[in-house]
Amino acid sequence: MTVLKQRLCPAAPPRRRALSCAAALSCAVAFFCIACSSAPKRPVEIFTIQSMVETQLGLANNAADQANYTQALNLLAQAWRLAVSTDRPALRIRVRLARGNVLFALGRAAEAEKEWYDAQTEANFTGNAVLSAACRVYMARSKLLVDSENQTLAQDTLTQIQNEMAALKSDKLLSALGWTVIGLAQKSLDRPVEAEKSVRNALSIHEDERYLAQAGYDWYLIASIRSTAGNYPGALGALNNALDLDRRAENTFALAMDWQAIGDVFKKMNVIESSNEAYRRSAEIFRSANMDDRAKLVEGKVSSGGIIPFGRSAPAARP
C-alpha cells in the first residue's frame, strides 16, 4: 500500500527549537508589557445606565411637552427601574420630580405631591440641597397654580421661592424654574411689570441653553401677564414669539394652545373674525394630534363666544 506523506514544515533541530520557543516567549512578554503601558486606564466610575436614564428622562419630558402623558409615564417607569438598579440618589430624585410633573398635568395632584414629597425626603437624607430646594419649588408652584387668586398664598410663595433661589443658582434650568414661579406669584399679586421681568430672567436662560419648548412657554406666560393687565397688542406680540419657538420645537400641543390664546385675546379686543380664525386653526392642530376633545372645546368657542383662561401646562423643567 502506498502511503501519501503530508507536506509539513521541517522540524527544527532540538536546540533551534528551544531557541525559537525562548524567542517567542520573549516577544510575548515584550508585547504584553507594551500593551499594558499603552492601554487606556480603566474608568473609576461607570455611567452606562445613568446615560440610559438621562435619555429616558429626555424622551419623557419631550412627550410631556406634547401632552402625551401616557407615553411620558411609561418612559418614566423605565427610567425609574434603571435608576433603582444603579442606586444613584440624584437619578431617583429626578425621575420622581419628572413623574410628579406629569401626574400634576393629568390633574392627579395628590399623587404628584407624594412623588415630590418622596423625592424631597431622599434629597434631604442624602444631603442634596439643590434637589431638595427643587422639590419645594415644585410643590409651591402646584399650590399656586391650583389657587392663583389667593393673594396670601401668592405672597407666601413669592417669599419662599426668593429664599430658595440661592440653593438653585448652581443649576441653570432649576434657577429658571424658580424665576418662572416667582413670576407666577407676582402675576397673582397684580404686579405685571415685576412678573414679566422675572419670567424674562427664565427666558434668557432657556434661550441661552436652547430649550425651545421652555422658551415658548415663557413667551406664552408673558402674553398671559400682558393680557391680564389689559395690554392686548403686547400679548399678541408675545404669542407670536411663542408660535415661532413652538414651530421650531415642532411642539404640536403648544402650537394649538398658542392659537387658542390668540383667539381669546382677539375676542377681548372684539375682533371676532380674527378670533374665530385663530380658534379654527387651533382646532385643526389639535385634530392633527388626535386630540379631538380639545378640538371640540375650541370649536365650541367659535359659536358660543366663551373665553377659556390661558391654561397651557408648563413644560417639564428637566430636573
C-alpha positions, 0 to 999 in steps of 0.5 A: 500500500502506498502511503501519501506523506503530508507536506509539513514544515521541517522540524527544527533541530532540538536546540533551534527549537528551544531557541525559537520557543525562548524567542517567542516567549520573549516577544510575548512578554515584550508585547504584553508589557507594551500593551499594558503601558499603552492601554487606556486606564480603566474608568473609576466610575461607570455611567452606562445606565445613568446615560440610559436614564438621562435619555429616558428622562429626555424622551419623557419630558419631550412627550410631556411637552406634547401632552402625551402623558401616557407615553411620558409615564411609561418612559418614566417607569423605565427610567425609574427601574434603571435608576433603582438598579444603579442606586444613584440618589440624584437619578431617583430624585429626578425621575420622581420630580419628572413623574410628579410633573406629569401626574400634576398635568393629568390633574392627579395632584395628590399623587404628584405631591407624594412623588415630590414629597418622596423625592424631597425626603431622599434629597434631604437624607442624602444631603442634596440641597439643590434637589431638595430646594427643587422639590419645594419649588415644585410643590409651591408652584402646584399650590399656586397654580391650583389657587392663583387668586389667593393673594396670601398664598401668592405672597407666601410663595413669592417669599419662599421661592426668593429664599430658595433661589440661592440653593438653585443658582448652581443649576441653570434650568432649576434657577429658571424654574424658580424665576418662572414661579416667582413670576407666577406669584407676582402675576397673582399679586397684580404686579405685571411689570415685576412678573414679566421681568422675572419670567424674562430672567427664565427666558434668557436662560432657556434661550441661552441653553436652547430649550425651545419648548421652555422658551415658548412657554415663557413667551406664552406666560408673558402674553398671559401677564400682558393680557391680564393687565389689559395690554392686548397688542403686547400679548399678541406680540408675545404669542407670536414669539411663542408660535415661532419657538413652538414651530421650531420645537415642532411642539404640536400641543403648544402650537394649538394652545398658542392659537387658542390664546390668540383667539381669546385675546382677539375676542377681548379686543372684539375682533371676532373674525380674527378670533374665530380664525385663530380658534379654527386653526387651533382646532385643526392642530389639535385634530392633527394630534388626535386630540379631538376633545380639545378640538371640540372645546375650541370649536365650541368657542367659535359659536358660543363666544366663551373665553377659556383662561390661558391654561397651557401646562408648563413644560417639564423643567428637566430636573 
